[in-house]
Amino acid sequence: MKPMPLLLRKDQERRLLAGHCWVYSNEVDTQATPLKDLTPGAPVEVLSDHERWIGHGYVNPHSLICARLVSRERNRPLTPALWLARIHDALALRERLYQRPFYRLVFGESDGLPGLVVDRYGDLLGVQFTTAGMERVRGEVLAALEQVLKPSAIVLRNDTSVRELEGLAQGVETILGDPGDALILTEHDLDFVVAPITGQKTGWFFDQAENRTRLARYGVGERVLDVCSYSGAWGLRAAALGADDVTCVDSSHSALERVADNAQRNGFAARVHPLQGDAFEVLRALRDEGRQFDTVILDPPAFIKRRKDEKEGVQAYARLNRLGIELLAPGGLLVTSSCSFHMNRDAFLRTVQQAGRRAGRFLQLLETGQQGPDHPVHPAIPETAYLKTLFLRVLPGS
């Protein structure tokens, strides 16, 4: 398909020339290039108002982000050769970073492939196409992945709500092999059962792997509380570091079954205790029982998914952290995370600090973590720097 021109309004190319790759609908000269005439996912050549060539991309006239740049080289349009080259580049970084093939292989814009996420579990790939542009070339991208990785199985995890914004159907599909819904992932020296078909996201949260290793630096004590534990990655890491009593809290029964299975698999069954329930309700109940912990880990889902959710989301982070802080013994370690892009690091730290003051505690920030290097940050796209993990020491108020 020959790319159509997409002309921008006056002075709307500056952000793109600085490195960003999103084009918003109000930045397009709709008189010169009516968006309604363009097919979702179609390739376009993005041009300034005076027809300066900016890059190759694809369009979706029904989305607020109506186009995404993919290539800034005029002789490199959106072809199978481009997908192959980008996947080779992405693989080269991960093979430099990791000894085992368990990582995020493709992280959208940061790997020059906006609208594509690929997680690697050994010979299985969990793939998400999140935009109409990537959905249009799905066959080409999958062929490139097969050529480069030679996987035995590919699962499409297109059950993400982001696809709704692009007018795409949601669903899960196995398109190569017969993987079943249980495979073994190794994170450092621990083994975990992962559910690539029914698990959250594509089955695992690779973005926190580097932060979990940081626990060793601070020590976790004997009693650890892991809230929103999912399959128990944080809690089992704490058990591996010597914790005698690890409580893993999650609202999902199936997730806690994975916790128990993973604890047994790693020899921690006697020390890891799953506890099902709503995080806020469980924390209040533990507080009312007078329970205390040496380490509290809070790794909730995003409370702020859209800008309009900001007020309620900040309040949720404040409540969760106050409850977690109230459960900590003096000198205890609080590890708290936010994966909400709309709450930046400073705002998150301020919210946690205020929660500490309301709980009558003094906080010392020891370290700030972000997503691991298999989720690289695009310097011109702040949206790619979404994860904040704070390591804090909690002391009596002063």
PyMOL commands that set and color helices and strands:
alter all, ss='L'
color gray80, all
select helices_A, chain A and resi 14-17+25-27+35-37+80-97+108-111+132-136+138-149+162-165+206-213+215-218+233-240+253-265+279-288+307-326+345-358+382-384
alter helices_A, ss='H'
color red, helices_A
select strands_A, chain A and resi 4-7+22-24+43-47+53-59+65-71+102-107+116-121+124-129+153-158+171-176+183-187+190-194+223-227+245-250+272-276+293-298+328-338+361-369+388-396
alter strands_A, ss='S'
color yellow, strands_A
deselect
rebuild
show_as cartoon
